[in-house]
Amino acid sequence: MRKIIKSILVALFYIMVLPSSLISLGFHRFLGSSMAFDFFAQWYSLFPGRIGTMTRACFYEQTLAEAHLDLDIGFGSLVSKIDTTIGKGVLITGHTVIGRAHIGDRAVIANYVSVLSGRYQHNFQDISKDVLSNEDRFDFVNIGHDAFVGEHCTVMANVGHHSIIGAGSVVVKDIPEMVVAIGAPAKPVKTRTVK
């Protein structure tokens, strides 16, 4: 009975967010603008509780390059780039911002994490240009399947499959698979093994 009720609720939320998803996709595809997507992503990030989680999952499933209805994304969290991909069974807890990323199946991203769109988003090389000269470069950051990113981390580089990033770490260089990495900048301190 619970599965039936849950399926009905998901279907209702799916239909409820469909107009905002179509507007977001229309702006993106025909006008090259992320304005509508940004608005609705921010709006839905403020919906509390289980209702908010279902609303966000439905919206991102309809708009992102890849996402799934089992996405568990907490209050205050949002995805800022429409071409992001999120695998199955992903948990993103509260107050987290995801930029341009590929997030693998069953990855967990804790509270207050920033996943930036690469390490060099802004053009700081040419000092003759304004810092905000609209020459930003947004790269994909990969977070592997079954990876864990701890609370208050900043991620600017790839995190390998099954790796753990300790709370408060700053990832500026790629972290290999199957390690525990901590610090600012984050460095592997332990190898994980299969038992």
MDAnalysis code that builds the backbone (N, CA, C; Angstrom):
import MDAnalysis as mda
import numpy as np

u = mda.Universe.empty(585, n_residues=195, atom_resindex=np.repeat(np.arange(195), 3), trajectory=True)
u.add_TopologyAttr("name", ["N", "CA", "C"] * 195)
u.add_TopologyAttr("resid", np.arange(1, 196))
u.add_TopologyAttr("resname", ["MET", "ARG", "LYS", "ILE", "ILE", "LYS", "SER", "ILE", "LEU", "VAL", "ALA", "LEU", "PHE", "TYR", "ILE", "MET", "VAL", "LEU", "PRO", "SER", "SER", "LEU", "ILE", "SER", "LEU", "GLY", "PHE", "HIS", "ARG", "PHE", "LEU", "GLY", "SER", "SER", "MET", "ALA", "PHE", "ASP", "PHE", "PHE", "ALA", "GLN", "TRP", "TYR", "SER", "LEU", "PHE", "PRO", "GLY", "ARG", "ILE", "GLY", "THR", "MET", "THR", "ARG", "ALA", "CYS", "PHE", "TYR", "GLU", "GLN", "THR", "LEU", "ALA", "GLU", "ALA", "HIS", "LEU", "ASP", "LEU", "ASP", "ILE", "GLY", "PHE", "GLY", "SER", "LEU", "VAL", "SER", "LYS", "ILE", "ASP", "THR", "THR", "ILE", "GLY", "LYS", "GLY", "VAL", "LEU", "ILE", "THR", "GLY", "HIS", "THR", "VAL", "ILE", "GLY", "ARG", "ALA", "HIS", "ILE", "GLY", "ASP", "ARG", "ALA", "VAL", "ILE", "ALA", "ASN", "TYR", "VAL", "SER", "VAL", "LEU", "SER", "GLY", "ARG", "TYR", "GLN", "HIS", "ASN", "PHE", "GLN", "ASP", "ILE", "SER", "LYS", "ASP", "VAL", "LEU", "SER", "ASN", "GLU", "ASP", "ARG", "PHE", "ASP", "PHE", "VAL", "ASN", "ILE", "GLY", "HIS", "ASP", "ALA", "PHE", "VAL", "GLY", "GLU", "HIS", "CYS", "THR", "VAL", "MET", "ALA", "ASN", "VAL", "GLY", "HIS", "HIS", "SER", "ILE", "ILE", "GLY", "ALA", "GLY", "SER", "VAL", "VAL", "VAL", "LYS", "ASP", "ILE", "PRO", "GLU", "MET", "VAL", "VAL", "ALA", "ILE", "GLY", "ALA", "PRO", "ALA", "LYS", "PRO", "VAL", "LYS", "THR", "ARG", "THR", "VAL", "LYS"])
u.atoms.positions = np.array([
    [0.810, -1.203, 0.000],
    [0.000, 0.000, 0.000],
    [0.857, 1.272, 0.000],
    [1.980, 1.226, 0.797],
    [2.858, 2.390, 0.857],
    [3.480, 2.687, -0.500],
    [3.844, 1.628, -1.244],
    [4.442, 1.824, -2.567],
    [3.450, 2.480, -3.517],
    [2.210, 2.094, -3.427],
    [1.179, 2.672, -4.295],
    [0.993, 4.151, -3.974],
    [0.902, 4.467, -2.681],
    [0.736, 5.871, -2.271],
    [1.934, 6.700, -2.711],
    [3.153, 6.137, -2.512],
    [4.360, 6.864, -2.925],
    [4.370, 7.090, -4.427],
    [3.994, 6.085, -5.199],
    [3.957, 6.221, -6.656],
    [2.957, 7.288, -7.095],
    [1.822, 7.344, -6.437],
    [0.810, 8.358, -6.754],
    [1.347, 9.748, -6.428],
    [1.993, 9.889, -5.265],
    [2.557, 11.186, -4.879],
    [3.641, 11.643, -5.851],
    [4.526, 10.722, -6.225],
    [5.582, 11.072, -7.182],
    [4.960, 11.511, -8.505],
    [3.928, 10.799, -8.955],
    [3.257, 11.166, -10.208],
    [2.646, 12.567, -10.110],
    [2.045, 12.881, -8.970],
    [1.454, 14.216, -8.786],
    [2.522, 15.305, -8.807],
    [3.630, 15.083, -8.098],
    [4.709, 16.069, -8.093],
    [5.348, 16.190, -9.473],
    [5.454, 15.070, -10.170],
    [6.023, 15.074, -11.519],
    [5.199, 15.975, -12.440],
    [3.878, 15.842, -12.348],
    [2.979, 16.673, -13.161],
    [3.027, 18.127, -12.696],
    [3.127, 18.342, -11.376],
    [3.145, 19.693, -10.827],
    [4.344, 20.506, -11.325],
    [5.523, 19.876, -11.420],
    [6.719, 20.627, -11.826],
    [6.922, 20.649, -13.342],
    [6.124, 19.887, -14.076],
    [6.302, 19.803, -15.532],
    [6.271, 21.166, -16.226],
    [5.342, 22.065, -15.906],
    [5.371, 23.377, -16.576],
    [6.675, 24.145, -16.342],
    [7.181, 24.129, -15.114],
    [8.437, 24.840, -14.849],
    [9.605, 24.178, -15.570],
    [9.565, 22.873, -15.693],
    [10.624, 22.168, -16.424],
    [10.587, 22.512, -17.908],
    [9.386, 22.549, -18.480],
    [9.259, 22.889, -19.905],
    [9.707, 24.323, -20.181],
    [9.368, 25.232, -19.276],
    [9.815, 26.630, -19.422],
    [11.347, 26.683, -19.344],
    [11.927, 25.981, -18.367],
    [13.389, 25.970, -18.197],
    [14.079, 25.410, -19.433],
    [13.579, 24.291, -19.938],
    [14.174, 23.675, -21.132],
    [13.993, 24.555, -22.363],
    [12.833, 25.200, -22.474],
    [12.584, 26.100, -23.598],
    [13.543, 27.277, -23.608],
    [13.720, 27.915, -22.448],
    [14.679, 29.026, -22.340],
    [16.084, 28.570, -22.706],
    [16.449, 27.378, -22.226],
    [17.795, 26.873, -22.455],
    [18.032, 26.526, -23.925],
    [17.095, 25.813, -24.517],
    [17.294, 25.331, -25.892],
    [17.092, 26.394, -26.951],
    [16.094, 27.251, -26.759],
    [15.755, 28.194, -27.822],
    [16.345, 29.587, -27.622],
    [16.624, 29.956, -26.375],
    [17.177, 31.282, -26.106],
    [18.613, 31.225, -25.588],
    [19.099, 30.011, -25.317],
    [20.447, 29.879, -24.778],
    [20.594, 30.485, -23.397],
    [19.505, 30.552, -22.659],
    [19.509, 31.200, -21.349],
    [19.185, 30.184, -20.251],
    [19.901, 30.312, -19.136],
    [19.610, 29.453, -17.987],
    [18.767, 30.181, -16.940],
    [18.251, 31.352, -17.302],
    [17.525, 32.181, -16.345],
    [16.349, 31.435, -15.702],
    [15.539, 30.776, -16.492],
    [14.372, 30.073, -15.944],
    [14.804, 28.881, -15.096],
    [15.785, 28.120, -15.583],
    [16.292, 26.983, -14.818],
    [16.833, 27.449, -13.466],
    [17.619, 28.514, -13.473],
    [18.177, 29.048, -12.223],
    [17.065, 29.450, -11.247],
    [16.049, 30.133, -11.779],
    [14.944, 30.581, -10.930],
    [14.250, 29.398, -10.264],
    [13.863, 28.397, -11.067],
    [13.112, 27.268, -10.505],
    [13.987, 26.395, -9.607],
    [15.277, 26.229, -9.944],
    [16.173, 25.453, -9.082],
    [16.274, 26.116, -7.707],
    [16.397, 27.437, -7.696],
    [16.476, 28.153, -6.428],
    [15.135, 28.109, -5.683],
    [14.043, 28.269, -6.422],
    [12.712, 28.236, -5.817],
    [12.442, 26.886, -5.155],
    [12.693, 25.796, -5.897],
    [12.416, 24.464, -5.356],
    [13.381, 24.080, -4.233],
    [14.551, 24.710, -4.176],
    [15.492, 24.389, -3.095],
    [14.927, 24.798, -1.735],
    [13.944, 25.695, -1.742],
    [13.375, 26.208, -0.494],
    [12.169, 25.426, 0.015],
    [11.742, 24.396, -0.728],
    [10.613, 23.578, -0.284],
    [11.112, 22.608, 0.794],
    [10.506, 22.617, 1.984],
    [11.012, 21.790, 3.079],
    [10.523, 20.346, 3.026],
    [11.207, 19.519, 3.805],
    [10.768, 18.156, 4.064],
    [10.722, 17.245, 2.861],
    [9.956, 16.176, 3.023],
    [9.840, 15.147, 1.980],
    [9.209, 15.719, 0.716],
    [8.291, 16.672, 0.874],
    [7.662, 17.313, -0.286],
    [8.728, 18.015, -1.124],
    [9.639, 18.708, -0.469],
    [10.713, 19.383, -1.181],
    [11.628, 18.411, -1.890],
    [11.972, 17.318, -1.214],
    [12.853, 16.316, -1.813],
    [12.232, 15.739, -3.082],
    [10.943, 15.390, -3.019],
    [10.263, 14.839, -4.197],
    [10.155, 15.874, -5.313],
    [9.866, 17.114, -4.945],
    [9.747, 18.179, -5.943],
    [11.070, 18.382, -6.672],
    [12.156, 18.463, -5.914],
    [13.472, 18.654, -6.534],
    [13.856, 17.475, -7.410],
    [13.590, 16.259, -6.942],
    [13.923, 15.063, -7.742],
    [13.173, 15.074, -9.068],
    [11.899, 15.419, -9.033],
    [11.103, 15.467, -10.267],
    [11.603, 16.556, -11.206],
    [11.895, 17.729, -10.662],
    [12.378, 18.837, -11.492],
    [13.702, 18.482, -12.164],
    [14.647, 17.941, -11.390],
    [15.955, 17.627, -11.974],
    [15.880, 16.439, -12.929],
    [14.998, 15.490, -12.659],
    [14.836, 14.368, -13.594],
    [14.352, 14.872, -14.947],
    [13.523, 15.900, -14.934],
    [12.963, 16.447, -16.171],
    [13.914, 17.411, -16.877],
    [14.850, 18.033, -16.165],
    [15.640, 19.102, -16.772],
    [17.114, 18.781, -16.973],
    [17.749, 18.094, -16.061],
    [19.184, 17.848, -16.176],
    [19.492, 16.878, -17.312],
    [20.750, 16.867, -17.737],
    [21.169, 15.925, -18.780],
    [20.880, 14.491, -18.349],
    [21.041, 14.214, -17.050],
    [20.647, 12.920, -16.492],
    [20.394, 13.093, -15.006],
    [19.301, 12.570, -14.553],
    [18.973, 12.485, -13.125],
    [17.867, 11.451, -12.996],
    [17.613, 11.028, -11.776],
    [16.646, 9.958, -11.558],
    [15.693, 10.333, -10.425],
    [14.530, 9.722, -10.439],
    [13.516, 10.052, -9.444],
    [13.898, 9.607, -8.034],
    [14.909, 8.740, -7.912],
    [15.344, 8.338, -6.571],
    [16.381, 9.299, -5.982],
    [16.643, 10.413, -6.671],
    [17.555, 11.431, -6.154],
    [17.011, 11.964, -4.830],
    [17.858, 11.975, -3.818],
    [17.483, 12.499, -2.509],
    [18.306, 13.769, -2.290],
    [17.695, 14.921, -2.526],
    [18.410, 16.195, -2.452],
    [17.735, 17.088, -1.426],
    [18.489, 17.480, -0.415],
    [17.954, 18.135, 0.764],
    [17.626, 19.608, 0.606],
    [17.028, 20.136, 1.660],
    [16.600, 21.530, 1.737],
    [17.786, 22.470, 1.512],
    [17.565, 23.489, 0.702],
    [18.586, 24.492, 0.441],
    [19.629, 24.083, -0.568],
    [19.537, 22.881, -1.100],
    [20.512, 22.399, -2.081],
    [19.989, 22.594, -3.492],
    [20.918, 22.875, -4.409],
    [20.506, 23.055, -5.796],
    [21.631, 22.714, -6.749],
    [21.235, 22.457, -7.990],
    [22.164, 22.235, -9.094],
    [22.100, 23.483, -9.963],
    [23.256, 24.069, -10.276],
    [23.264, 25.349, -10.988],
    [23.520, 25.236, -12.488],
    [23.896, 24.046, -12.975],
    [24.171, 23.876, -14.407],
    [23.292, 22.767, -14.965],
    [22.540, 23.097, -16.008],
    [21.532, 22.185, -16.554],
    [22.138, 20.961, -17.234],
    [23.424, 21.019, -17.613],
    [24.033, 19.874, -18.285],
    [24.707, 18.904, -17.315],
    [24.448, 19.066, -16.042],
    [24.961, 18.149, -15.018],
    [24.281, 16.792, -15.139],
    [25.015, 15.727, -14.793],
    [24.435, 14.385, -14.752],
    [24.565, 13.840, -13.332],
    [23.507, 13.198, -12.883],
    [23.475, 12.617, -11.543],
    [22.989, 11.179, -11.667],
    [23.786, 10.248, -11.150],
    [23.458, 8.834, -11.248],
    [22.331, 8.405, -10.326],
    [22.115, 7.107, -10.275],
    [21.033, 6.535, -9.470],
    [21.436, 6.446, -8.004],
    [20.450, 6.647, -7.140],
    [20.647, 6.467, -5.710],
    [21.556, 7.487, -5.057],
    [21.653, 8.673, -5.630],
    [22.538, 9.714, -5.089],
    [21.848, 10.442, -3.939],
    [22.626, 10.750, -2.901],
    [22.151, 11.540, -1.768],
    [22.957, 12.830, -1.712],
    [22.261, 13.960, -1.791],
    [22.865, 15.276, -1.618],
    [22.113, 15.917, -0.461],
    [22.792, 16.143, 0.646],
    [22.081, 16.646, 1.820],
    [21.913, 18.158, 1.734],
    [21.726, 18.846, 2.851],
    [21.277, 20.231, 2.831],
    [22.317, 21.290, 2.505],
    [21.822, 22.366, 1.909],
    [22.594, 23.593, 1.676],
    [23.854, 23.356, 0.844],
    [23.737, 22.542, -0.164],
    [24.849, 22.200, -1.047],
    [24.567, 22.744, -2.439],
    [25.615, 23.241, -3.100],
    [25.478, 23.755, -4.467],
    [26.360, 22.923, -5.381],
    [25.748, 22.390, -6.424],
    [26.453, 21.575, -7.413],
    [26.552, 22.369, -8.700],
    [27.763, 22.588, -9.186],
    [27.969, 23.247, -10.472],
    [27.896, 22.231, -11.593],
    [28.734, 22.382, -12.613],
    [28.757, 21.443, -13.739],
    [29.488, 20.183, -13.278],
    [28.762, 19.083, -13.202],
    [29.344, 17.868, -12.633],
    [28.741, 16.618, -13.239],
    [29.503, 15.536, -13.128],
    [29.023, 14.179, -13.365],
    [29.137, 13.475, -12.019],
    [28.005, 13.092, -11.457],
    [27.994, 12.443, -10.150],
    [27.562, 10.994, -10.347],
    [28.409, 10.078, -9.894],
    [28.169, 8.655, -10.096],
    [27.089, 8.085, -9.197],
    [26.663, 6.872, -9.536],
    [25.634, 6.176, -8.774],
    [26.026, 6.059, -7.298],
    [25.046, 6.246, -6.448],
    [25.145, 6.051, -4.998],
    [26.178, 6.953, -4.314],
    [26.596, 8.014, -4.972],
    [27.497, 8.972, -4.317],
    [26.729, 9.707, -3.224],
    [27.456, 10.138, -2.204],
    [26.861, 10.895, -1.101],
    [27.636, 12.198, -0.960],
    [26.894, 13.303, -0.955],
    [27.494, 14.621, -0.781],
    [26.814, 15.259, 0.424],
    [27.618, 15.608, 1.417],
    [27.091, 16.066, 2.701],
    [26.646, 17.530, 2.663],
    [26.294, 18.052, 3.832],
    [25.809, 19.424, 3.992],
    [26.883, 20.459, 3.664],
    [26.435, 21.593, 3.160],
    [27.277, 22.776, 2.950],
    [28.502, 22.491, 2.081],
    [28.311, 21.703, 1.041],
    [29.395, 21.404, 0.099],
    [29.218, 22.276, -1.132],
    [30.334, 22.730, -1.691],
    [30.318, 23.432, -2.979],
    [31.093, 22.590, -3.976],
    [30.403, 22.146, -5.023],
    [31.067, 21.458, -6.124],
    [31.136, 22.468, -7.261],
    [32.314, 23.059, -7.443],
    [32.485, 24.097, -8.456],
    [32.602, 23.483, -9.843],
    [32.481, 24.311, -10.843],
    [32.605, 23.861, -12.241],
    [34.070, 23.940, -12.658],
    [34.906, 23.189, -11.969],
    [36.334, 23.187, -12.247],
    [37.092, 24.203, -11.413],
    [38.391, 24.182, -11.591],
    [39.280, 25.016, -10.781],
    [39.477, 26.413, -11.367],
    [39.217, 26.564, -12.649],
    [39.524, 27.828, -13.325],
    [38.275, 28.433, -13.954],
    [37.239, 28.622, -13.168],
    [35.988, 29.163, -13.697],
    [36.140, 30.577, -14.244],
    [36.922, 31.376, -13.595],
    [37.020, 32.784, -13.970],
    [38.359, 33.078, -14.638],
    [38.356, 34.039, -15.538],
    [39.563, 34.414, -16.263],
    [40.367, 35.424, -15.434],
    [41.313, 34.903, -14.659],
    [42.172, 35.760, -13.860],
    [43.545, 35.948, -14.506],
    [43.758, 35.321, -15.665],
    [45.072, 35.375, -16.317],
    [45.341, 36.716, -16.987],
    [44.332, 37.259, -17.647],
    [44.497, 38.496, -18.409],
    [44.077, 39.680, -17.540],
    [45.055, 40.382, -16.959],
    [44.725, 41.460, -16.029],
    [44.185, 42.702, -16.723],
    [44.220, 42.720, -18.058],
    [43.650, 43.865, -18.766],
    [42.130, 43.770, -18.851],
    [41.585, 42.603, -18.474],
    [40.134, 42.395, -18.531],
    [39.560, 42.408, -17.124],
    [38.307, 42.813, -17.041],
    [37.617, 42.796, -15.756],
    [37.539, 41.368, -15.229],
    [37.534, 41.241, -13.911],
    [37.428, 39.923, -13.293],
    [36.147, 39.230, -13.755],
    [35.073, 39.974, -13.853],
    [33.801, 39.411, -14.316],
    [33.562, 39.797, -15.776],
    [34.468, 39.369, -16.642],
    [34.403, 39.753, -18.054],
    [33.546, 38.803, -18.885],
    [32.824, 37.911, -18.233],
    [31.981, 36.923, -18.924],
    [32.780, 35.982, -19.801],
    [34.030, 35.764, -19.450],
    [34.848, 34.770, -20.132],
    [35.068, 33.572, -19.226],
    [34.027, 33.220, -18.508],
    [34.114, 32.106, -17.581],
    [34.229, 30.784, -18.330],
    [34.917, 29.833, -17.698],
    [35.059, 28.492, -18.272],
    [34.521, 27.503, -17.247],
    [33.493, 26.795, -17.628],
    [32.869, 25.843, -16.717],
    [33.194, 24.426, -17.175],
    [34.063, 23.757, -16.431],
    [34.451, 22.383, -16.730],
    [33.613, 21.425, -15.892],
    [33.572, 20.176, -16.335],
    [32.887, 19.147, -15.552],
    [33.801, 18.635, -14.442],
    [33.241, 18.477, -13.257],
    [33.916, 17.816, -12.155],
    [33.235, 16.470, -11.977],
    [34.025, 15.410, -11.928],
    [33.493, 14.055, -11.776],
    [33.601, 13.609, -10.329],
    [32.488, 13.142, -9.797],
    [32.474, 12.516, -8.477],
    [32.046, 11.076, -8.716],
    [32.948, 10.153, -8.445],
    [32.741, 8.753, -8.803],
    [31.619, 8.072, -8.055],
    [31.255, 6.899, -8.560],
    [30.185, 6.153, -7.897],
    [30.671, 5.679, -6.527],
    [29.743, 5.660, -5.605],
    [29.996, 5.260, -4.218],
    [31.050, 6.133, -3.526],
    [31.251, 7.351, -4.007],
    [32.156, 8.289, -3.334],
    [31.384, 9.024, -2.237],
    [32.127, 9.542, -1.273],
    [31.535, 10.304, -0.180],
    [32.310, 11.611, -0.035],
    [31.586, 12.736, -0.036],
    [32.192, 14.048, 0.155],
    [31.638, 14.606, 1.467],
    [32.522, 14.852, 2.418],
    [32.118, 15.279, 3.753],
    [31.648, 16.716, 3.827],
    [31.105, 17.053, 4.971],
    [30.510, 18.368, 5.212],
    [31.525, 19.498, 5.039],
    [31.039, 20.610, 4.507],
    [31.825, 21.844, 4.331],
    [33.030, 21.679, 3.410],
    [32.942, 20.784, 2.443],
    [34.033, 20.622, 1.477],
    [33.821, 21.546, 0.283],
    [34.925, 21.896, -0.357],
    [34.891, 22.575, -1.641],
    [35.586, 21.662, -2.631],
    [34.882, 21.327, -3.717],
    [35.413, 20.373, -4.690],
    [35.571, 21.072, -6.034],
    [36.824, 21.142, -6.512],
    [37.134, 21.775, -7.794],
    [37.772, 20.810, -8.775],
    [37.989, 19.570, -8.353],
    [38.630, 18.568, -9.198],
    [37.927, 17.235, -8.981],
    [38.309, 16.242, -9.755],
    [37.624, 14.949, -9.755],
    [37.883, 14.152, -8.484],
    [36.871, 13.383, -8.097],
    [36.962, 12.471, -6.956],
    [36.681, 11.072, -7.490],
    [37.618, 10.151, -7.259],
    [37.498, 8.794, -7.802],
    [36.412, 7.960, -7.153],
    [36.078, 6.861, -7.830],
    [35.093, 5.914, -7.310],
    [35.513, 5.416, -5.921],
    [34.549, 5.279, -5.028],
    [34.737, 4.712, -3.681],
    [35.661, 5.541, -2.797],
    [35.985, 6.759, -3.178],
    [36.858, 7.586, -2.347],
    [36.048, 8.389, -1.340],
    [36.695, 8.753, -0.252],
    [36.069, 9.538, 0.809],
    [36.871, 10.827, 0.958],
    [36.148, 11.943, 0.950],
    [36.771, 13.245, 1.180],
    [36.342, 13.707, 2.564],
    [37.319, 13.914, 3.445],
    [37.027, 14.288, 4.825],
    [36.413, 15.667, 4.941],
    [35.642, 15.866, 5.988],
    [34.943, 17.133, 6.214],
    [35.910, 18.309, 6.187],
    [35.475, 19.404, 5.557],
    [36.249, 20.630, 5.507],
    [37.383, 20.645, 4.506],
    [37.507, 19.604, 3.709],
    [38.612, 19.513, 2.752],
    [38.352, 20.365, 1.518],
    [39.436, 20.719, 0.834],
    [39.363, 21.478, -0.412],
    [40.066, 20.653, -1.491],
    [39.290, 20.184, -2.453],
    [39.833, 19.328, -3.507],
    [40.224, 20.205, -4.693],
    [41.534, 20.388, -4.889],
    [42.024, 21.212, -5.994],
    [42.720, 20.379, -7.065],
    [43.084, 19.139, -6.732],
    [43.685, 18.212, -7.694],
    [42.924, 16.901, -7.628],
    [42.912, 16.176, -8.751],
    [42.163, 14.926, -8.823],
    [42.550, 13.976, -7.693],
    [41.543, 13.359, -7.109],
    [41.722, 12.356, -6.059],
    [41.469, 10.990, -6.691],
    [42.410, 10.048, -6.565],
    [42.230, 8.739, -7.206],
    [41.121, 7.920, -6.553],
    [40.850, 6.777, -7.146],
    [39.846, 5.862, -6.617],
    [40.336, 5.216, -5.321],
    [39.376, 4.828, -4.487],
    [39.613, 3.969, -3.329],
    [40.575, 4.559, -2.300],
    [40.478, 5.865, -2.044],
    [41.331, 6.472, -1.018],
    [40.490, 7.316, -0.075],
    [41.073, 7.636, 1.058],
    [40.537, 8.648, 1.968],
    [41.453, 9.851, 1.816],
    [40.868, 11.013, 1.532],
    [41.657, 12.230, 1.357],
    [41.145, 13.304, 2.304],
    [42.062, 14.050, 2.895],
    [41.684, 15.128, 3.804],
    [42.606, 16.321, 3.594],
    [42.156, 17.465, 4.077],
    [43.008, 18.638, 4.119],
    [42.671, 19.695, 3.093],
    [43.438, 20.796, 3.190],
    [43.281, 21.905, 2.254],
    [44.680, 22.315, 1.796],
    [45.129, 21.834, 0.674],
    [44.411, 21.017, -0.307],
    [44.316, 19.547, 0.136],
    [43.275, 18.881, -0.340],
    [43.040, 17.483, 0.021],
    [44.112, 16.585, -0.576],
    [44.613, 15.685, 0.268],
    [45.619, 14.714, -0.164],
    [45.236, 13.345, 0.390],
    [45.470, 12.281, -0.401],
    [45.180, 10.931, 0.100],
    [46.035, 10.603, 1.319],
    [45.390, 10.058, 2.352],
    [46.106, 9.672, 3.566],
    [45.942, 8.178, 3.855],
    [45.050, 7.539, 3.118],
    [44.778, 6.130, 3.394],
    [44.186, 5.495, 2.145],
    [44.532, 4.250, 1.904],
    [43.934, 3.493, 0.799],
    [42.821, 2.626, 1.357],
    [41.703, 2.603, 0.653],
    [40.588, 1.752, 1.064],
    [40.729, 0.399, 0.387],
    [40.397, -0.648, 1.084],
    [40.505, -1.990, 0.529],
    [39.163, -2.696, 0.587],
    [38.998, -3.658, -0.304],
    [37.774, -4.453, -0.340],
    [37.909, -5.569, 0.672],
    [36.912, -5.718, 1.520],
    [36.968, -6.790, 2.550],
    [36.135, -7.964, 2.124],
])
